[in-house]
Amino acid sequence: MSSEQTSTTAPDAATTGPRPRRLSYAAALAALEGLALVAGGVWMLVLGITGEPDDRQQAVTGGVTLIALALLPLLAARGLFARRSCSRGPAVITQLMALPVAYNMLRSDGVAIPAGIVLAVVAVTALVLLINPETTRALGIRGPGNAGK
């Protein structure tokens, strides 16, 4: 026996070759959302520690929560860039969670309205990119009834 390990299966044709642009765009949007959550969390933490918040504990807790929530889209983006099929689910969940947030921002006053518009556009665009057949094939995801193909 040799110490070499040989693979008995050939790499999937869908996961080899260049990464489709749609998959790259979806990963970039997920990363952008994650970075925005980190920035918002750090901002809340800084204001909570150095500023004059109504409730310091609530500001710190909110900042830590936003930073923790940022892990989901950041890990999903990393997985999408690496073409891991298991990363599409967290990416889709992130976009679905962003839609109610965008809706609430649109119903508020002031600067939150343009931010809500941007969030809604990013979330819908990312969803469209993630469910696109080209993206699905690139991740090696087979639809129902195609498991044996």
MDAnalysis code that builds the backbone (N, CA, C; Angstrom):
import MDAnalysis as mda
import numpy as np

u = mda.Universe.empty(447, n_residues=149, atom_resindex=np.repeat(np.arange(149), 3), trajectory=True)
u.add_TopologyAttr("name", ["N", "CA", "C"] * 149)
u.add_TopologyAttr("resid", np.arange(1, 150))
u.add_TopologyAttr("resname", ["MET", "SER", "SER", "GLU", "GLN", "THR", "SER", "THR", "THR", "ALA", "PRO", "ASP", "ALA", "ALA", "THR", "THR", "GLY", "PRO", "ARG", "PRO", "ARG", "ARG", "LEU", "SER", "TYR", "ALA", "ALA", "ALA", "LEU", "ALA", "ALA", "LEU", "GLU", "GLY", "LEU", "ALA", "LEU", "VAL", "ALA", "GLY", "GLY", "VAL", "TRP", "MET", "LEU", "VAL", "LEU", "GLY", "ILE", "THR", "GLY", "GLU", "PRO", "ASP", "ASP", "ARG", "GLN", "GLN", "ALA", "VAL", "THR", "GLY", "GLY", "VAL", "THR", "LEU", "ILE", "ALA", "LEU", "ALA", "LEU", "LEU", "PRO", "LEU", "LEU", "ALA", "ALA", "ARG", "GLY", "LEU", "PHE", "ALA", "ARG", "ARG", "SER", "CYS", "SER", "ARG", "GLY", "PRO", "ALA", "VAL", "ILE", "THR", "GLN", "LEU", "MET", "ALA", "LEU", "PRO", "VAL", "ALA", "TYR", "ASN", "MET", "LEU", "ARG", "SER", "ASP", "GLY", "VAL", "ALA", "ILE", "PRO", "ALA", "GLY", "ILE", "VAL", "LEU", "ALA", "VAL", "VAL", "ALA", "VAL", "THR", "ALA", "LEU", "VAL", "LEU", "LEU", "ILE", "ASN", "PRO", "GLU", "THR", "THR", "ARG", "ALA", "LEU", "GLY", "ILE", "ARG", "GLY", "PRO", "GLY", "ASN", "ALA", "GLY", "LYS"])
u.atoms.positions = np.array([
    [0.842, -1.178, 0.000],
    [0.000, 0.000, 0.000],
    [0.880, 1.231, 0.000],
    [0.488, 2.201, -0.763],
    [1.240, 3.450, -0.755],
    [0.633, 4.404, 0.248],
    [1.423, 5.393, 0.624],
    [0.922, 6.371, 1.582],
    [0.068, 7.432, 0.908],
    [0.022, 7.397, -0.409],
    [-0.798, 8.363, -1.133],
    [-2.261, 8.002, -1.004],
    [-3.088, 9.003, -0.920],
    [-4.522, 8.786, -0.917],
    [-5.042, 9.211, -2.267],
    [-5.783, 8.338, -2.893],
    [-6.354, 8.681, -4.187],
    [-7.846, 8.811, -4.040],
    [-8.372, 9.746, -4.724],
    [-9.812, 9.972, -4.684],
    [-10.478, 9.069, -5.702],
    [-11.552, 8.420, -5.290],
    [-12.275, 7.553, -6.205],
    [-13.329, 8.306, -6.987],
    [-13.593, 9.522, -6.588],
    [-14.588, 10.315, -7.301],
    [-13.904, 11.520, -7.913],
    [-14.329, 11.862, -9.088],
    [-13.791, 13.041, -9.764],
    [-14.452, 14.274, -9.187],
    [-13.769, 15.421, -9.183],
    [-14.414, 16.640, -8.694],
    [-15.630, 16.980, -9.539],
    [-16.622, 17.489, -8.873],
    [-17.855, 17.860, -9.556],
    [-17.579, 18.962, -10.574],
    [-18.080, 18.792, -11.755],
    [-17.847, 19.773, -12.815],
    [-18.432, 21.139, -12.471],
    [-19.475, 21.142, -11.648],
    [-20.106, 22.425, -11.292],
    [-19.247, 23.240, -10.340],
    [-18.412, 22.571, -9.530],
    [-17.625, 23.298, -8.550],
    [-16.195, 23.546, -9.006],
    [-15.881, 23.188, -10.237],
    [-14.560, 23.492, -10.786],
    [-14.711, 24.601, -11.810],
    [-13.624, 25.210, -12.168],
    [-13.683, 26.296, -13.135],
    [-13.883, 27.629, -12.452],
    [-14.070, 28.647, -13.248],
    [-14.207, 29.990, -12.664],
    [-15.520, 30.143, -11.889],
    [-15.462, 30.984, -10.866],
    [-16.645, 31.269, -10.053],
    [-17.552, 32.200, -10.844],
    [-18.843, 31.880, -10.940],
    [-19.767, 32.778, -11.644],
    [-19.834, 34.141, -10.964],
    [-20.011, 35.178, -11.769],
    [-20.098, 36.536, -11.214],
    [-21.249, 36.679, -10.243],
    [-22.358, 36.029, -10.531],
    [-23.521, 36.143, -9.642],
    [-23.200, 35.619, -8.252],
    [-22.439, 34.545, -8.178],
    [-22.046, 34.000, -6.885],
    [-21.096, 34.962, -6.169],
    [-20.178, 35.547, -6.914],
    [-19.257, 36.527, -6.322],
    [-20.010, 37.756, -5.820],
    [-20.981, 38.220, -6.593],
    [-21.770, 39.384, -6.182],
    [-22.585, 39.071, -4.921],
    [-23.184, 37.877, -4.869],
    [-23.968, 37.495, -3.688],
    [-23.068, 37.424, -2.457],
    [-21.873, 36.874, -2.615],
    [-20.934, 36.798, -1.499],
    [-20.502, 38.199, -1.066],
    [-20.275, 39.066, -2.023],
    [-19.863, 40.438, -1.692],
    [-20.977, 41.180, -0.946],
    [-22.223, 40.985, -1.353],
    [-23.332, 41.643, -0.661],
    [-23.483, 41.113, 0.766],
    [-23.315, 39.805, 0.942],
    [-23.393, 39.240, 2.293],
    [-22.256, 39.789, 3.159],
    [-21.061, 39.890, 2.584],
    [-19.933, 40.451, 3.335],
    [-20.184, 41.912, 3.683],
    [-20.757, 42.657, 2.742],
    [-21.081, 44.064, 2.990],
    [-22.063, 44.203, 4.150],
    [-23.073, 43.362, 4.180],
    [-24.040, 43.402, 5.281],
    [-23.372, 43.055, 6.609],
    [-22.507, 42.059, 6.594],
    [-21.797, 41.697, 7.813],
    [-20.913, 42.818, 8.318],
    [-20.206, 43.471, 7.402],
    [-19.351, 44.589, 7.795],
    [-20.173, 45.763, 8.311],
    [-21.340, 45.989, 7.723],
    [-22.215, 47.058, 8.203],
    [-22.709, 46.751, 9.621],
    [-23.013, 45.491, 9.896],
    [-23.428, 45.114, 11.248],
    [-22.291, 45.297, 12.251],
    [-21.075, 44.941, 11.852],
    [-19.926, 45.141, 12.741],
    [-19.733, 46.633, 13.015],
    [-19.814, 47.454, 11.959],
    [-19.643, 48.900, 12.129],
    [-20.720, 49.469, 13.050],
    [-21.969, 49.051, 12.855],
    [-23.046, 49.513, 13.731],
    [-22.854, 49.058, 15.166],
    [-22.393, 47.832, 15.349],
    [-22.150, 47.330, 16.694],
    [-21.024, 48.066, 17.397],
    [-19.943, 48.324, 16.672],
    [-18.824, 49.068, 17.256],
    [-19.266, 50.485, 17.593],
    [-20.045, 51.101, 16.706],
    [-20.553, 52.460, 16.941],
    [-21.397, 52.493, 18.217],
    [-22.296, 51.496, 18.369],
    [-23.130, 51.451, 19.573],
    [-22.288, 51.240, 20.824],
    [-21.272, 50.385, 20.724],
    [-20.395, 50.152, 21.875],
    [-19.650, 51.419, 22.274],
    [-19.112, 52.106, 21.273],
    [-18.361, 53.335, 21.572],
    [-19.274, 54.374, 22.197],
    [-20.458, 54.558, 21.628],
    [-21.403, 55.512, 22.216],
    [-21.831, 55.082, 23.616],
    [-22.004, 53.791, 23.803],
    [-22.419, 53.300, 25.116],
    [-21.355, 53.486, 26.179],
    [-20.100, 53.371, 25.770],
    [-19.008, 53.486, 26.739],
    [-18.597, 54.941, 26.956],
    [-18.505, 55.711, 25.867],
    [-17.985, 57.081, 25.985],
    [-19.055, 58.155, 25.945],
    [-20.199, 57.851, 25.387],
    [-21.220, 58.884, 25.201],
    [-22.171, 58.986, 26.370],
    [-23.300, 59.584, 26.073],
    [-24.348, 59.783, 27.069],
    [-25.621, 59.047, 26.635],
    [-25.582, 57.719, 26.589],
    [-26.798, 57.005, 26.168],
    [-27.864, 57.057, 27.249],
    [-29.089, 56.792, 26.855],
    [-30.176, 56.732, 27.833],
    [-29.916, 55.599, 28.823],
    [-29.442, 54.478, 28.303],
    [-29.160, 53.320, 29.143],
    [-27.851, 52.704, 28.666],
    [-26.794, 52.877, 29.435],
    [-25.456, 52.401, 29.045],
    [-25.442, 50.890, 28.841],
    [-26.081, 50.150, 29.729],
    [-26.092, 48.692, 29.618],
    [-26.803, 48.249, 28.342],
    [-27.893, 48.905, 27.999],
    [-28.628, 48.564, 26.788],
    [-27.790, 48.865, 25.548],
    [-27.042, 49.972, 25.541],
    [-26.203, 50.316, 24.405],
    [-25.081, 49.300, 24.220],
    [-24.457, 48.896, 25.302],
    [-23.374, 47.905, 25.218],
    [-23.923, 46.557, 24.775],
    [-25.054, 46.159, 25.332],
    [-25.671, 44.889, 24.932],
    [-26.069, 44.912, 23.460],
    [-26.629, 46.023, 23.006],
    [-27.000, 46.144, 21.596],
    [-25.787, 46.081, 20.685],
    [-24.704, 46.721, 21.066],
    [-23.490, 46.688, 20.270],
    [-22.899, 45.297, 20.176],
    [-22.840, 44.602, 21.294],
    [-22.318, 43.228, 21.290],
    [-23.226, 42.317, 20.469],
    [-24.540, 42.518, 20.569],
    [-25.485, 41.715, 19.801],
    [-25.292, 41.920, 18.301],
    [-25.131, 43.168, 17.874],
    [-24.917, 43.430, 16.452],
    [-23.623, 42.792, 15.951],
    [-22.585, 42.861, 16.752],
    [-21.320, 42.245, 16.344],
    [-21.476, 40.723, 16.247],
    [-22.200, 40.129, 17.190],
    [-22.435, 38.684, 17.132],
    [-23.292, 38.305, 15.926],
    [-24.306, 39.130, 15.630],
    [-25.154, 38.864, 14.464],
    [-24.381, 38.992, 13.157],
    [-23.322, 39.769, 13.156],
    [-22.516, 39.957, 11.945],
    [-21.803, 38.676, 11.536],
    [-21.638, 37.744, 12.461],
    [-20.946, 36.502, 12.121],
    [-21.677, 35.704, 11.058],
    [-23.007, 35.694, 11.090],
    [-23.776, 34.902, 10.122],
    [-23.514, 35.347, 8.689],
    [-23.707, 36.610, 8.327],
    [-23.438, 36.970, 6.934],
    [-21.949, 36.906, 6.575],
    [-21.058, 37.174, 7.522],
    [-19.627, 37.102, 7.207],
    [-19.189, 35.668, 6.931],
    [-19.650, 34.729, 7.740],
    [-19.321, 33.324, 7.488],
    [-19.993, 32.811, 6.213],
    [-21.206, 33.269, 5.964],
    [-21.887, 32.881, 4.727],
    [-21.133, 33.412, 3.512],
    [-20.661, 34.647, 3.581],
    [-19.895, 35.222, 2.467],
    [-18.615, 34.440, 2.234],
    [-17.943, 34.088, 3.301],
    [-16.705, 33.301, 3.167],
    [-16.993, 31.958, 2.497],
    [-18.069, 31.307, 2.923],
    [-18.442, 30.035, 2.319],
    [-18.850, 30.170, 0.861],
    [-19.543, 31.251, 0.528],
    [-19.926, 31.463, -0.867],
    [-18.704, 31.698, -1.743],
    [-17.745, 32.467, -1.242],
    [-16.511, 32.684, -2.006],
    [-15.765, 31.363, -2.211],
    [-15.848, 30.463, -1.220],
    [-15.185, 29.167, -1.317],
    [-16.045, 28.123, -2.030],
    [-17.232, 28.519, -2.470],
    [-18.163, 27.658, -3.199],
    [-18.635, 26.476, -2.363],
    [-18.936, 26.726, -1.113],
    [-19.489, 25.692, -0.239],
    [-21.014, 25.780, -0.293],
    [-21.634, 24.684, -0.653],
    [-23.091, 24.691, -0.830],
    [-23.820, 24.954, 0.481],
    [-23.223, 24.554, 1.612],
    [-23.897, 24.745, 2.897],
    [-23.960, 26.216, 3.309],
    [-23.272, 27.092, 2.606],
    [-23.277, 28.514, 2.970],
    [-24.457, 29.275, 2.361],
    [-25.144, 28.668, 1.408],
    [-26.269, 29.379, 0.796],
    [-27.420, 29.558, 1.772],
    [-27.695, 28.571, 2.600],
    [-28.777, 28.667, 3.584],
    [-28.615, 29.838, 4.538],
    [-27.460, 29.966, 5.214],
    [-27.268, 31.126, 6.084],
    [-27.333, 32.453, 5.340],
    [-26.871, 32.462, 4.092],
    [-26.935, 33.703, 3.312],
    [-28.388, 34.077, 3.014],
    [-29.195, 33.093, 2.665],
    [-30.615, 33.355, 2.397],
    [-31.318, 33.789, 3.681],
    [-31.019, 33.132, 4.791],
    [-31.627, 33.501, 6.070],
    [-31.284, 34.942, 6.437],
    [-30.040, 35.332, 6.191],
    [-29.622, 36.707, 6.468],
    [-30.462, 37.704, 5.684],
    [-30.696, 37.409, 4.412],
    [-31.474, 38.322, 3.574],
    [-32.926, 38.372, 4.022],
    [-33.473, 37.218, 4.399],
    [-34.865, 37.191, 4.864],
    [-35.026, 37.937, 6.187],
    [-33.995, 37.887, 7.032],
    [-34.049, 38.649, 8.290],
    [-33.899, 40.147, 8.031],
    [-33.230, 40.518, 6.954],
    [-33.008, 41.937, 6.663],
    [-34.275, 42.608, 6.136],
    [-35.162, 41.852, 5.496],
    [-36.357, 42.468, 4.904],
    [-37.290, 43.111, 5.937],
    [-37.633, 42.448, 7.066],
    [-38.467, 43.138, 8.057],
    [-37.761, 44.344, 8.690],
    [-36.451, 44.250, 8.838],
    [-35.704, 45.389, 9.378],
    [-35.814, 46.572, 8.415],
    [-35.650, 46.294, 7.125],
    [-35.767, 47.347, 6.115],
    [-37.173, 47.952, 6.125],
    [-38.180, 47.104, 6.265],
    [-39.564, 47.588, 6.297],
    [-39.782, 48.536, 7.479],
    [-39.283, 48.148, 8.652],
    [-39.428, 49.010, 9.832],
    [-38.657, 50.311, 9.660],
    [-37.510, 50.267, 9.011],
    [-36.741, 51.487, 8.764],
    [-37.489, 52.413, 7.804],
    [-38.179, 51.839, 6.833],
    [-38.951, 52.637, 5.878],
    [-40.140, 53.325, 6.542],
    [-40.650, 52.754, 7.594],
    [-41.804, 53.331, 8.284],
    [-41.407, 54.362, 9.330],
    [-40.103, 54.548, 9.545],
    [-39.645, 55.500, 10.554],
    [-39.438, 56.879, 9.927],
    [-38.866, 57.772, 10.691],
    [-38.610, 59.133, 10.216],
    [-37.109, 59.345, 10.048],
    [-36.784, 60.331, 9.256],
    [-35.406, 60.804, 9.169],
    [-34.488, 59.960, 8.330],
    [-33.262, 59.804, 8.840],
    [-32.190, 59.171, 8.091],
    [-32.417, 57.671, 7.919],
    [-33.281, 57.079, 8.692],
    [-33.525, 55.648, 8.593],
    [-34.236, 55.275, 7.293],
    [-34.952, 56.186, 6.680],
    [-35.679, 55.876, 5.443],
    [-34.716, 55.561, 4.300],
    [-33.719, 56.413, 3.995],
    [-32.777, 56.033, 2.938],
    [-31.992, 54.765, 3.288],
    [-31.656, 54.582, 4.555],
    [-30.957, 53.362, 4.962],
    [-31.847, 52.141, 4.750],
    [-33.137, 52.281, 5.010],
    [-34.081, 51.192, 4.770],
    [-34.206, 50.853, 3.299],
    [-34.185, 51.874, 2.462],
    [-34.247, 51.642, 1.012],
    [-33.012, 50.867, 0.566],
    [-31.845, 51.299, 1.019],
    [-30.600, 50.620, 0.647],
    [-30.612, 49.176, 1.143],
    [-31.028, 48.967, 2.387],
    [-31.071, 47.613, 2.934],
    [-32.038, 46.731, 2.160],
    [-33.195, 47.257, 1.810],
    [-34.167, 46.471, 1.054],
    [-33.622, 46.106, -0.324],
    [-32.999, 47.046, -0.994],
    [-32.435, 46.776, -2.324],
    [-31.335, 45.724, -2.235],
    [-30.461, 45.848, -1.242],
    [-29.374, 44.879, -1.080],
    [-29.934, 43.495, -0.770],
    [-30.912, 43.409, 0.125],
    [-31.467, 42.117, 0.514],
    [-32.181, 41.439, -0.652],
    [-32.998, 42.175, -1.381],
    [-33.715, 41.590, -2.516],
    [-32.727, 41.183, -3.617],
    [-31.744, 42.028, -3.884],
    [-30.746, 41.703, -4.905],
    [-29.981, 40.445, -4.518],
    [-29.553, 40.352, -3.267],
    [-28.824, 39.172, -2.818],
    [-29.693, 37.918, -2.888],
    [-30.963, 38.039, -2.537],
    [-31.863, 36.884, -2.642],
    [-31.989, 36.405, -4.082],
    [-32.157, 37.341, -4.998],
    [-32.274, 36.977, -6.415],
    [-31.000, 36.285, -6.882],
    [-29.849, 36.806, -6.474],
    [-28.580, 36.194, -6.863],
    [-28.402, 34.808, -6.247],
    [-28.859, 34.634, -5.022],
    [-28.676, 33.354, -4.338],
    [-29.570, 32.249, -4.870],
    [-30.761, 32.593, -5.348],
    [-31.660, 31.551, -5.858],
    [-31.533, 31.369, -7.362],
    [-30.647, 32.108, -7.981],
    [-30.422, 31.997, -9.415],
    [-29.900, 30.603, -9.755],
    [-30.391, 29.988, -10.833],
    [-29.927, 28.646, -11.201],
    [-28.414, 28.558, -11.434],
    [-27.819, 29.596, -11.968],
    [-26.373, 29.581, -12.193],
    [-25.617, 29.489, -10.865],
    [-26.079, 30.222, -9.873],
    [-25.468, 30.172, -8.548],
    [-25.670, 28.800, -7.926],
    [-26.865, 28.255, -8.066],
    [-27.172, 26.941, -7.512],
    [-26.269, 25.879, -8.128],
    [-26.097, 25.909, -9.431],
    [-25.208, 24.946, -10.098],
    [-23.767, 25.126, -9.649],
    [-23.325, 26.362, -9.510],
    [-21.943, 26.627, -9.106],
    [-21.656, 26.109, -7.704],
    [-22.679, 26.072, -6.860],
    [-22.507, 25.562, -5.502],
    [-22.711, 24.054, -5.429],
    [-23.084, 23.437, -6.547],
    [-23.292, 21.996, -6.572],
    [-24.581, 21.564, -5.921],
    [-25.566, 22.449, -5.864],
    [-26.855, 22.124, -5.271],
    [-27.758, 21.582, -6.358],
    [-28.318, 20.421, -6.097],
    [-29.235, 19.814, -7.067],
    [-30.658, 20.028, -6.592],
    [-31.536, 20.235, -7.518],
    [-32.937, 20.443, -7.178],
    [-33.629, 19.134, -6.858],
    [-34.887, 19.203, -6.445],
    [-35.642, 17.991, -6.148],
    [-35.747, 17.120, -7.384],
    [-35.559, 15.816, -7.194],
    [-35.663, 14.885, -8.301],
    [-34.385, 14.760, -9.098],
    [-33.358, 15.532, -8.765],
    [-32.095, 15.477, -9.502],
    [-30.959, 14.910, -8.648],
    [-31.293, 14.239, -7.568],
    [-30.247, 13.756, -6.652],
    [-29.363, 12.707, -7.304],
    [-29.895, 11.902, -8.174],
    [-29.113, 10.841, -8.811],
    [-28.356, 11.284, -10.028],
    [-28.529, 12.499, -10.478],
    [-27.906, 12.964, -11.728],
    [-26.555, 13.551, -11.479],
])
